[in-house]
Amino acid sequence: MTGLVVGVLGRNDVRWKVRMNRHWWVKPALVLVVFLVAFLPRAIYPVSRPSQWYIRSVMFVDRVAHGEWGETVYSEHPGVTTMWLSGLALRLAGVTPEQRPDGPYVDPGSLTARESAIGVLPLALAIATLITLSYLLLERLFDRAAAFGAAMLVALDPFFISNSKLLHVDGLLSAMMYTSALALLVFVRERRWRWIILSSALAGLALLTKSPALFLLPYTALCLGIGLVADRWLSWKAGRLGTARPSVTARATWLRTIRAGLIWLAVAACAYCVLFPAMWVAPADTLRSVYEEAALRISWAHPNPIYFLGQSFIGDPGPTYYLYTWAFKTTSVVSMFAVLALLYTVLDKSLLGRRRATIGLIFGFVFFFTLQMIIGAKKMPRYLLPAFPMVDILAGVGLAQWADRISNLPSPFSNLSRRIPGGLVLAGILVQAALILPRHPYYDTYFSELAGGARAGISAISTQWQGEGLDIAARVLNGLPGADQQTVGSHKSVFFRQYFAGQTVGVDEPADWYVFSVGNVLEGGDKEEQKVVDFYRHRQAWETVLLGGIPYAWVYRADAVPQNPLSFTFETGIRLIGYDLASSLVYPGQTLRLQLHWQALELQDEDYVVFVHLLSGADGRMVAQQDNPPVQGKKPTSQWKLGQVIVDPYDLHIPLDTPPGEYLLEVGLYRWPDVSRLTVRDDDGRHSDGALSEEDGVLLPDDRVMLNPVYVERSPSSPGVWIARVVALVLVLGAGVDLVRRDG
């Protein structure tokens, strides 16, 4: 079977096609492979669970069932296709709103893991079907090897999969948009009306899903316009050379193009109106409420915090935000071969003009859609998703072109050379699968090796965290005795309660445990939630959930007592009662987090400065420091109340050039501006090194308290990063040399 498939992908000559007539089942088998590869990763164990579209889907179908069609506008997106598919599936599963005197109501806390899977299943099925349809369309635009490679890379795109495993709109929107564009390109190539009808129907469904599908309007005009110019050029060229008479007049070409545009608009409008119940009763008001709100949101930045390049902020992160998205969320395989596809398109003189035009229009989709998203102030990585399948297609085409050129190199094994293209295409697909399938079910944890891998990606850009790893944290807590009597505070409480046996509350509420996901830690939350997060992120976690070696979730016991108790008293009556240290092991470039616990034994007349220094254990050289009044000046010592405990956090950045080894942490207080340190006594009669003293309250040398040592280790090596970069360089240089050699 494998040998036959390799041959199928590698040969397109007439004799092979005759032979293939005897193997009629091969094409259906390839279609089935594409479908299963697209469907299974999306349908098995959906882990991302936003609740808003669960509520909207249940309410939407309920309003339709009660004939209240005008009440089916729940969002400016408007998300109608998502609500139809998921709402019907949930309805069949018996999920209906609670009927209250003031109207139907769906409790967000009622969402279970089972109901989430039911809601995601029809979306996964629809997306897999559209990916399979795209394979059939691609076969009409390219050869079988390019079509199969492109469809499989789309199916195995981790960013696409991660946004297809949740009850939301972006995955479905992306599948409809890129498939609509492919059907349009087939129409431009073949001039058969069924393709323009298919393209417009899918465009109408995309418009029902989310407003960025409006991009298809100018893109359709662009494709039809280029098709018109190409037709006129070919007719003129044929007439000038005398090789053939122009078969279609200029007037007929113009009329056919205009007719195609009108058909596209009409069918898209019909699909929009037929499937949107609100359009049945109040079309003008529905369009106004949807698109006026959508237009306003283009100029609004996202209301939730965005993490970008080490900072969390609310606002427009700027145009480079999407450049980082492309760099980190496109797989290494796709990046390499998409570049090769563009390189071949520009430099390969033997490439047919129509193939060159098709690749150019596919790239145009990517370029102009990215530009459209950059212009808007509201940005999130998933907003760029509709362009990702098109880049995957470019990569599939580039992979097939590269494989074909490799097979044409001189070889003593002529019989084997026929199978080389198919084998190389399959190898590329398998490498893509090997990169992303181990991430199941958390596909959004993939970051491109070419851009630096997961460690660099997670510190550079957020990708709309959906609570990856929280289910694992819940299972860990469920294994504790009496877990059903415990309470956990979590930002993603709607997600977490689906797995936890006990009670789940918000982060700002009292609890026995607190569980945070990486998105909450990096992006932050409201003021009260942020206080809790800031306190616990400076403590050592009871349990850390690692995905691919990267921490994604942390579990903390709810406790305000210092994890490392101490008793040192400074001369003015300030006692250091303990400290917390997030980790005693850090890497260069990371941040060492700790917090000091102070207590006022006496009222203070002056404001003192706290110093926290990280010193080399070898020579005492200072590596990092943070000196400031307590709590960054928010709690000056002169305002402390008698007996009050002050929690004082510190973040020390470890320089990138810090050598590995043992480092010492020293803390203390000094006066400003003369920088004279306050003397400090060990209340236990011990020196800071633990040695017993002959008398209680011995003065510590250098007026400082030495905390536990900190160890700096070399950053974990990332061989995959360097391998990917070397392979990419070799591929690009090799392709360039090959093109120059053949042209010469």
Secondary structure, DSSP 8 states (H G I E B T S, - for coil): -HHHHHHHHH--SHHHHHHHGGGTTHHHHHHHHHHHHHHHHHHSS-----SHHHHHHHHHHHHHHTT-GGG----SSB-HHHHHHHHHHHHHTT---EEETTEEE--GGG--HHHHHHHHHHHHHHHHHHHHHHHHHHHHHS-HHHHHHHHHHHHT-HHHHHTTSSSSSHHHHHHHHHHHHHHHHHHHHH--HHHHHHHHHHHHHHHHHBGGGGGHHHHHHHHHHHHHHHHHHHHHHHHHHTSS--SS-HHHHHHHHHHHHHHHHHHHHHHHHHH-HHHHH-HHHHHHHHHHHHHHHHTS--SS-EEETTEEESS---THHHHHHHHHHS-HHHHHHHHHHHHHHHH-TTS-HHHHHHHHHHHHHHHHHHHHHHHSS---GGGGGGGHHHHHHHHHHHHHHHHHHHHTS--S-HHHHTTHHHHHHHHHHHHHHHHHGGGTT-GGG---TTTTHHHHHHTTB------TTHHHHHHHHHTSTTGGG-EEEETTHHHHTTT-SSEEE-TTS--SEEEEEHHHHHH--SHHHHHHHHHHTTS--SEEEEETTEEEEEEEE---S-SEEEEEEETTSEEEEEEEES-SEE-TTSEEEEEEEEEESS--SS--EEEEEEEETTT--EEEEEEESGGGGTS-GGG--TT-EEEEEEEEE--TT--SEEEEEEEEEE-TTT--B--EEETTSB-TTS-B-SSSSEE-GGG-EE---EEE------HHHHHHHHHHHHHHHHHHHHHHHHH-
